[in-house]
Amino acid sequence: MLLSARTQRVLLLLSLLFALSAGLALAQHPILDGYVAEGLERNVGLQQQHLAVAQQQQAVTEAEALYRPTLGIDARFSRAGGGRAIDFPVGQLLNPVYDALNEQRVAAGLAPAFPTIQDEQINFLRTQEQETKLRVVQPIYQPSIRPNIRLQGHLMGAAEAALATSQHELVASIKTSYFDYLMAERLVEILAATAALVDENVRVNESLARNGKVTQDAVYRARTDQYDVAQQRAEAEKNRDLAASYFNYLLARPFETPIERIPEADLFPTQPALLPASTRIAASADDLAYAALGQRTELTQLDAAIQAAGEQIALTDAQYLPSVSLVADYGIEGRNYTFSSDSDFWMGSVVLSWNLFDGFQRRAKRQRARLGQQQIEVQRRDTEQQIRLQVQEALDNVRVAQDALATADARLQSAQQTFRLVQRKYQEGMANQVEYIDARTSLTSAELNRTITRYDYLSRSARLERAVGEVRGSAALPASTSTSSFEP
């Protein structure tokens, strides 16, 4: 049965991630997973991005609300003076008639009944008036609403992808900083054990010098070795404290908060061969890069930005079309505020708005949006190349670290055997102090080197996880939200 291209791609991704997980499973532990979850919950930078996503969600809600009617009150109270006026000769028209009627009444023995009327001057502006109304506006045809909703939706998708990217980066940073702390703590322990060894050597040489069995220069040489180890130990303790402070900083905790350690037996379960051949990553850099391109949230963010730019173009195109709204008014008007059938009014309107020419502003805006979309498309191609390079570099680093593990383990075994032999010969007087210090220094160097190599491998594995986009030990991460097909 033939599989679809999408199904084949999913199966390939799953197989690649299974191959990747086989080589990186040593870095997973409930303690570390708990710290990752704590960091995702408490980190201040992530809290800011959560607020940015919530803010963009409100922008989507705001855009969707444009479909709904709006209700408002418009009120106006005015006082005016001056302006144009019209002369109405009502006196000149009516006074002759009234005079004739009054003469007839006088002739009949009656009193005059019609007054003399003055000409009128009517102002176009009322000296005082008010208009107060309720207005309901319901969009009927607004072509810009739908692309604006999709635009805000894609911007929200970009914000969510940016949040996911920061979460993945934080997970990798928490892991690497935790391994740095464990390494620093282990280095302090090694140097503490070495300090006890050199302290004993000083005590023995001082005793031998008092008994005249060695010269004073042996004491000085032993003390020099003691000071050197003490200096290394102080430097290691400083690095351990800095590593602990930075780890607690990532978790938004007080710098002095104690850190629970994962036993080395859990991190490195096989001895003396640290890693069997089956744990080596068999997938090629191209295969892992292919998996990364299907998972990295940076590309999801850019895809959402490209779609948002496309909706910005559609939004600009919608401005070429007319908009139609239904408007209903009800209110009162007159010289004063009175509520009666003579002062209230209502009006219903269908309003058409169509900007036929705007001096080519819309054309320039559309071209600017198109150029912005092309810019993001170029940025996406560049980001793909950067991801390929990151995967290649991270995979090479892990493989180099894997190869160094066996070498470091063999070096330590050789140094341990050499020191045991030299120490026995030194105690029997068959080896001088220079040989003893040299063997002890080689042993300490080998122990430090193996510790650094081990934890460097774990840190590089975490960075490879990050490069591929497969972030484990992060159950608190939300599922990635894609808005490639966002519809209102």
C-alpha positions as CSV (number, residue, x, y, z in Angstrom):
1,M,0.0,0.0,0.0
2,L,1.4,3.4,-1.0
3,L,1.7,6.0,1.8
4,S,0.9,9.6,1.3
5,A,3.8,12.1,1.3
6,R,2.6,13.5,4.6
7,T,2.5,10.1,6.2
8,Q,6.0,9.2,4.9
9,R,7.3,12.5,6.3
10,V,5.8,11.8,9.7
11,L,7.2,8.3,9.8
12,L,10.7,9.6,8.9
13,L,10.5,12.3,11.6
14,L,9.5,9.7,14.2
15,S,12.3,7.3,13.2
16,L,14.9,10.1,13.3
17,L,13.7,11.3,16.7
18,F,13.9,7.7,18.0
19,A,17.4,7.4,16.8
20,L,18.3,10.8,18.4
21,S,16.7,9.9,21.7
22,A,18.8,6.7,21.9
23,G,21.9,8.8,22.2
24,L,20.5,11.4,24.5
25,A,18.4,9.5,27.0
26,L,21.2,9.7,29.6
27,A,20.3,13.4,30.2
28,Q,16.7,12.7,31.4
29,H,15.9,12.5,35.1
30,P,12.9,13.4,37.2
31,I,14.9,15.9,39.2
32,L,16.0,17.7,36.0
33,D,12.5,17.5,34.6
34,G,11.2,19.1,37.8
35,Y,13.7,22.0,37.5
36,V,12.7,22.5,33.8
37,A,9.0,22.7,34.8
38,E,9.8,25.1,37.6
39,G,11.8,27.3,35.2
40,L,9.0,27.3,32.6
41,E,6.6,28.4,35.3
42,R,8.6,31.0,37.1
43,N,11.0,32.6,34.5
44,V,10.3,36.3,34.3
45,G,11.1,36.5,30.6
46,L,8.5,33.9,29.7
47,Q,6.0,35.6,31.9
48,Q,6.4,38.7,29.7
49,Q,5.9,36.7,26.6
50,H,2.8,35.0,28.0
51,L,1.4,38.5,28.5
52,A,2.3,39.4,24.9
53,V,0.3,36.4,23.7
54,A,-2.6,37.3,25.9
55,Q,-2.4,40.9,24.5
56,Q,-2.5,39.7,20.9
57,Q,-5.5,37.4,21.8
58,Q,-7.3,40.6,22.8
59,A,-6.4,42.1,19.5
60,V,-8.1,39.2,17.7
61,T,-11.2,39.7,19.9
62,E,-11.1,43.4,19.1
63,A,-11.0,42.6,15.3
64,E,-13.9,40.1,15.6
65,A,-16.0,42.8,17.4
66,L,-16.1,44.9,14.3
67,Y,-18.8,42.6,12.9
68,R,-21.1,43.6,15.8
69,P,-23.3,46.8,16.0
70,T,-22.2,49.8,18.0
71,L,-24.4,52.0,20.2
72,G,-23.5,55.5,21.2
73,I,-24.8,58.8,22.4
74,D,-24.2,62.0,20.6
75,A,-25.1,65.2,22.4
76,R,-24.6,68.8,21.4
77,F,-25.6,72.1,23.1
78,S,-24.7,75.3,21.3
79,R,-24.9,79.0,21.7
80,A,-24.3,81.2,18.7
81,G,-24.3,84.8,17.6
82,G,-23.9,86.7,14.3
83,G,-24.0,85.0,11.0
84,R,-26.3,85.6,8.0
85,A,-29.8,86.9,8.4
86,I,-32.8,87.5,6.1
87,D,-35.2,90.5,6.2
88,F,-38.8,89.5,6.0
89,P,-41.1,92.7,5.3
90,V,-44.1,91.3,7.1
91,G,-45.0,94.8,8.3
92,Q,-45.0,96.3,4.9
93,L,-47.2,93.5,3.6
94,L,-49.8,93.4,6.4
95,N,-49.9,96.9,7.9
96,P,-51.9,98.5,4.9
97,V,-54.5,95.7,5.2
98,Y,-54.7,96.1,9.0
99,D,-55.1,99.9,8.6
100,A,-58.0,99.5,6.2
101,L,-59.7,97.1,8.5
102,N,-59.2,99.4,11.5
103,E,-60.8,102.3,9.5
104,Q,-63.8,100.2,8.7
105,R,-64.3,99.3,12.4
106,V,-63.9,103.0,13.4
107,A,-66.5,103.9,10.8
108,A,-68.8,101.3,12.3
109,G,-68.3,102.7,15.8
110,L,-65.9,100.0,16.9
111,A,-62.5,100.2,18.4
112,P,-59.5,99.3,16.1
113,A,-58.6,95.6,16.6
114,F,-55.5,95.1,14.3
115,P,-52.0,96.1,15.5
116,T,-49.2,97.6,13.6
117,I,-46.6,94.9,12.8
118,Q,-42.8,95.5,12.5
119,D,-40.7,94.0,9.7
120,E,-38.9,90.8,10.9
121,Q,-35.2,89.9,10.6
122,I,-34.5,86.1,10.9
123,N,-31.1,84.8,11.8
124,F,-29.9,81.5,10.2
125,L,-28.1,80.6,13.5
126,R,-30.1,79.9,16.6
127,T,-28.7,81.7,19.5
128,Q,-29.2,78.5,21.6
129,E,-30.0,74.9,20.6
130,Q,-29.4,71.3,21.6
131,E,-29.4,68.0,19.8
132,T,-29.1,64.7,21.7
133,K,-29.5,61.3,20.0
134,L,-28.8,57.6,20.3
135,R,-27.0,56.2,17.3
136,V,-26.8,52.5,16.3
137,V,-24.4,51.5,13.5
138,Q,-24.4,48.0,12.1
139,P,-21.9,47.1,9.4
140,I,-23.6,45.5,6.4
141,Y,-20.6,45.1,4.0
142,Q,-17.1,45.9,5.4
143,P,-14.6,44.1,3.2
144,S,-11.7,45.0,5.5
145,I,-13.0,43.2,8.6
146,R,-12.3,39.6,7.6
147,P,-8.7,40.1,6.4
148,N,-8.0,42.1,9.6
149,I,-9.3,39.2,11.8
150,R,-7.0,36.8,9.9
151,L,-4.1,39.2,10.2
152,Q,-4.5,39.5,14.0
153,G,-4.9,35.7,14.2
154,H,-1.6,35.1,12.3
155,L,0.1,37.7,14.5
156,M,-1.1,35.8,17.5
157,G,0.3,32.6,16.0
158,A,3.7,34.4,15.6
159,A,3.5,35.5,19.2
160,E,2.8,31.9,20.3
161,A,5.6,30.6,18.2
162,A,8.0,33.2,19.7
163,L,6.9,32.1,23.2
164,A,7.5,28.4,22.3
165,T,11.0,29.3,20.9
166,S,11.9,31.1,24.2
167,Q,10.6,28.1,26.1
168,H,12.7,25.7,24.1
169,E,15.7,27.9,24.6
170,L,15.1,28.1,28.3
171,V,14.8,24.4,28.6
172,A,18.2,24.0,26.9
173,S,19.7,26.7,29.0
174,I,18.4,25.1,32.2
175,K,19.8,21.7,31.2
176,T,23.2,23.1,30.3
177,S,23.5,25.3,33.3
178,Y,22.5,22.4,35.6
179,F,25.2,20.2,34.0
180,D,27.7,23.0,34.4
181,Y,26.7,23.1,38.1
182,L,27.0,19.4,38.6
183,M,30.4,19.5,36.8
184,A,31.6,22.4,39.0
185,E,30.5,20.6,42.1
186,R,32.2,17.4,41.1
187,L,35.4,19.3,40.3
188,V,35.4,20.8,43.8
189,E,35.0,17.3,45.3
190,I,37.9,16.0,43.2
191,L,40.1,18.9,44.3
192,A,39.0,18.5,47.9
193,A,40.1,14.8,47.8
194,T,43.3,16.0,46.1
195,A,43.8,18.6,48.9
196,A,43.6,15.9,51.5
197,L,46.2,13.9,49.6
198,V,48.7,16.8,49.3
199,D,48.0,17.8,53.0
200,E,49.0,14.3,54.0
201,N,52.1,14.5,51.8
202,V,53.1,17.8,53.5
203,R,52.6,16.2,56.9
204,V,54.7,13.2,56.0
205,N,57.5,15.3,54.6
206,E,57.5,17.6,57.6
207,S,57.8,14.5,59.9
208,L,60.6,13.1,57.8
209,A,62.4,16.5,57.8
210,R,62.2,16.6,61.6
211,N,63.8,13.2,61.8
212,G,66.5,14.1,59.3
213,K,65.4,11.7,56.7
214,V,64.7,14.3,54.0
215,T,66.0,17.8,53.4
216,Q,63.9,20.9,53.9
217,D,63.5,21.4,50.1
218,A,61.2,18.3,50.1
219,V,58.9,20.1,52.6
220,Y,58.9,23.3,50.4
221,R,58.1,21.3,47.3
222,A,55.2,19.6,49.1
223,R,53.9,22.9,50.3
224,T,54.2,24.4,46.8
225,D,52.0,21.5,45.6
226,Q,49.6,22.2,48.5
227,Y,49.3,25.9,47.6
228,D,48.7,25.1,44.0
229,V,45.9,22.7,44.8
230,A,44.4,25.2,47.2
231,Q,44.4,27.8,44.5
232,Q,42.7,25.4,42.0
233,R,40.1,24.5,44.7
234,A,39.3,28.1,45.4
235,E,38.8,28.8,41.7
236,A,36.6,25.7,41.4
237,E,34.5,26.8,44.4
238,K,34.0,30.2,42.8
239,N,32.9,28.7,39.5
240,R,30.6,26.3,41.4
241,D,28.9,29.3,43.2
242,L,28.6,31.2,39.9
243,A,27.1,28.2,38.2
244,A,24.6,27.7,41.1
245,S,23.6,31.4,41.0
246,Y,23.1,31.4,37.2
247,F,21.0,28.2,37.5
248,N,18.8,29.7,40.2
249,Y,18.5,32.9,38.2
250,L,17.0,30.9,35.3
251,L,14.5,29.4,37.7
252,A,13.8,32.9,39.2
253,R,14.9,31.7,42.6
254,P,17.2,33.3,45.3
255,F,20.7,32.7,44.2
256,E,21.6,30.8,47.4
257,T,18.8,28.2,47.0
258,P,20.2,24.7,47.4
259,I,20.3,22.6,44.2
260,E,19.5,18.9,44.3
261,R,22.1,16.8,42.5
262,I,21.4,13.8,40.3
263,P,23.6,10.9,41.3
264,E,26.3,10.2,38.8
265,A,25.2,6.6,38.7
266,D,21.9,7.8,37.1
267,L,23.6,10.1,34.6
268,F,26.3,7.7,33.7
269,P,25.0,4.2,34.3
270,T,27.7,2.2,32.5
271,Q,31.2,1.7,33.8
272,P,33.9,1.7,32.7
273,A,32.8,2.0,29.1
274,L,30.6,5.0,29.4
275,L,28.6,4.6,26.2
276,P,28.0,1.4,24.2
277,A,28.2,1.6,20.5
278,S,24.4,1.3,20.2
279,T,24.0,4.8,21.7
280,R,25.9,6.6,19.0
281,I,23.7,8.8,16.8
282,A,23.4,7.0,13.5
283,A,21.3,9.7,11.7
284,S,23.1,12.0,9.4
285,A,23.2,15.7,9.7
286,D,20.9,16.0,6.7
287,D,18.4,13.7,8.3
288,L,18.4,15.6,11.5
289,A,18.3,18.9,9.7
290,Y,15.2,17.7,7.8
291,A,13.6,16.8,11.2
292,A,14.6,20.2,12.6
293,L,13.0,22.1,9.7
294,G,9.8,20.3,10.5
295,Q,9.9,21.2,14.2
296,R,11.7,24.4,14.9
297,T,9.3,27.0,16.2
298,E,11.4,29.8,14.7
299,L,10.2,28.7,11.3
300,T,6.6,28.5,12.6
301,Q,6.9,32.1,13.7
302,L,8.2,33.2,10.3
303,D,5.5,31.3,8.5
304,A,2.9,33.1,10.6
305,A,4.6,36.4,9.9
306,I,4.5,35.6,6.1
307,Q,0.8,34.8,6.3
308,A,0.2,38.0,8.3
309,A,2.0,40.0,5.7
310,G,-0.3,38.4,3.0
311,E,-3.3,39.4,5.0
312,Q,-1.9,42.9,5.2
313,I,-1.9,43.0,1.4
314,A,-5.5,41.7,1.4
315,L,-6.5,44.4,3.9
316,T,-5.0,47.0,1.7
317,D,-6.9,45.6,-1.3
318,A,-10.2,45.7,0.6
319,Q,-9.8,49.5,1.0
320,Y,-10.5,49.8,-2.8
321,L,-14.0,48.4,-2.2
322,P,-17.0,50.3,-0.8
323,S,-18.4,49.9,2.7
324,V,-22.1,49.8,3.6
325,S,-23.5,50.4,7.0
326,L,-27.0,50.7,8.5
327,V,-27.4,53.7,10.8
328,A,-30.4,54.4,13.1
329,D,-30.8,57.6,15.1
330,Y,-33.3,58.6,17.8
331,G,-33.2,61.7,19.9
332,I,-34.5,65.1,20.9
333,E,-33.7,68.6,19.6
334,G,-34.7,72.2,20.2
335,R,-33.7,75.3,22.0
336,N,-33.9,73.6,25.4
337,Y,-34.1,70.1,26.8
338,T,-37.7,69.1,26.6
339,F,-39.2,65.6,26.2
340,S,-42.3,65.8,24.1
341,S,-43.6,64.6,20.8
342,D,-42.7,68.0,19.3
343,S,-39.0,67.7,20.2
344,D,-38.1,64.0,19.6
345,F,-37.1,62.6,16.2
346,W,-35.8,59.4,14.6
347,M,-34.0,58.7,11.4
348,G,-32.8,55.5,9.6
349,S,-30.1,55.6,7.0
350,V,-28.1,53.3,4.7
351,V,-24.6,54.8,4.5
352,L,-22.3,54.0,1.6
353,S,-18.7,55.0,1.8
354,W,-16.3,54.6,-1.1
355,N,-12.9,56.2,-1.4
356,L,-12.4,56.5,-5.1
357,F,-9.1,58.2,-5.2
358,D,-6.6,58.9,-2.4
359,G,-3.5,60.1,-4.2
360,F,-2.1,56.6,-4.7
361,Q,-1.7,56.1,-0.9
362,R,-3.3,52.6,-1.0
363,R,-1.1,51.5,-3.9
364,A,2.0,52.6,-2.0
365,K,0.8,50.8,1.1
366,R,0.1,47.6,-0.8
367,Q,3.6,47.7,-2.3
368,R,5.1,48.3,1.1
369,A,3.2,45.3,2.5
370,R,4.4,43.1,-0.4
371,L,8.0,44.1,0.1
372,G,7.7,43.3,3.8
373,Q,6.4,39.8,2.9
374,Q,9.3,39.2,0.6
375,Q,11.7,40.4,3.3
376,I,10.3,37.8,5.7
377,E,10.4,35.1,3.0
378,V,14.1,35.8,2.5
379,Q,14.6,35.8,6.3
380,R,13.0,32.4,6.5
381,R,15.3,30.9,3.8
382,D,18.3,32.3,5.8
383,T,16.9,30.9,9.0
384,E,16.6,27.4,7.3
385,Q,20.3,27.6,6.4
386,Q,21.2,28.7,10.0
387,I,19.3,25.8,11.4
388,R,21.1,23.4,9.1
389,L,24.4,24.8,10.2
390,Q,23.3,24.6,13.9
391,V,22.3,21.0,13.5
392,Q,25.6,20.1,11.7
393,E,27.7,21.9,14.4
394,A,25.7,20.4,17.3
395,L,25.9,16.9,15.9
396,D,29.7,17.2,15.3
397,N,30.1,18.5,18.8
398,V,28.2,15.5,20.3
399,R,30.1,13.0,18.2
400,V,33.5,14.6,19.2
401,A,32.3,14.5,22.9
402,Q,31.3,10.9,22.5
403,D,34.7,9.9,21.1
404,A,36.4,11.8,23.9
405,L,34.5,9.9,26.6
406,A,36.3,6.6,26.0
407,T,39.7,8.4,25.8
408,A,39.1,10.3,29.0
409,D,38.1,7.1,30.8
410,A,41.2,5.3,29.5
411,R,43.4,8.2,30.5
412,L,42.0,8.1,34.0
413,Q,42.5,4.4,34.4
414,S,46.1,4.8,33.2
415,A,46.7,7.7,35.6
416,Q,45.2,5.8,38.5
417,Q,47.4,2.8,37.9
418,T,50.5,5.0,37.5
419,F,49.7,6.8,40.8
420,R,49.2,3.6,42.7
421,L,52.5,2.3,41.5
422,V,54.4,5.5,42.1
423,Q,52.8,6.0,45.5
424,R,53.8,2.5,46.7
425,K,57.4,3.1,45.4
426,Y,57.4,6.5,47.1
427,Q,56.3,5.1,50.4
428,E,59.0,2.5,50.1
429,G,61.6,5.1,49.3
430,M,62.1,3.8,45.7
431,A,60.7,7.0,44.0
432,N,61.5,10.6,44.7
433,Q,59.1,13.4,45.5
434,V,59.2,14.8,42.0
435,E,57.9,11.6,40.5
436,Y,55.2,11.3,43.2
437,I,54.0,14.9,42.6
438,D,54.0,14.4,38.9
439,A,52.0,11.2,39.2
440,R,49.5,12.9,41.6
441,T,49.2,15.9,39.2
442,S,48.5,13.6,36.3
443,L,45.9,11.7,38.3
444,T,44.1,15.0,39.3
445,S,44.3,16.2,35.7
446,A,42.8,13.0,34.4
447,E,40.0,13.0,37.0
448,L,39.2,16.6,36.1
449,N,39.3,15.9,32.4
450,R,37.0,12.9,32.7
451,T,34.5,15.0,34.7
452,I,34.6,17.9,32.3
453,T,34.3,15.5,29.3
454,R,31.3,13.7,30.8
455,Y,29.3,16.8,31.6
456,D,30.4,18.5,28.4
457,Y,28.8,15.6,26.5
458,L,25.5,16.1,28.4
459,S,25.6,19.8,27.6
460,R,26.3,19.2,24.0
461,S,23.5,16.6,23.8
462,A,21.1,19.2,25.2
463,R,22.2,21.7,22.6
464,L,21.7,19.0,19.9
465,E,18.2,18.5,21.2
466,R,17.6,22.2,20.9
467,A,19.0,22.4,17.4
468,V,16.8,19.6,16.2
469,G,13.8,21.0,18.0
470,E,13.1,17.9,20.0
471,V,13.0,19.2,23.6
472,R,12.5,16.5,26.1
473,G,12.1,16.8,29.9
474,S,9.7,19.7,29.3
475,A,6.2,18.4,29.9
476,A,5.0,21.9,30.9
477,L,5.5,23.1,27.3
478,P,2.2,23.8,25.6
479,A,1.5,22.3,22.2
480,S,2.6,24.5,19.3
481,T,-0.3,26.5,17.8
482,S,-0.3,26.9,14.1
483,T,-2.4,29.6,12.5
484,S,-1.6,28.8,8.9
485,S,-5.2,28.2,8.1
486,F,-6.7,30.7,10.5
487,E,-10.3,31.7,9.8
488,P,-12.6,34.0,11.8
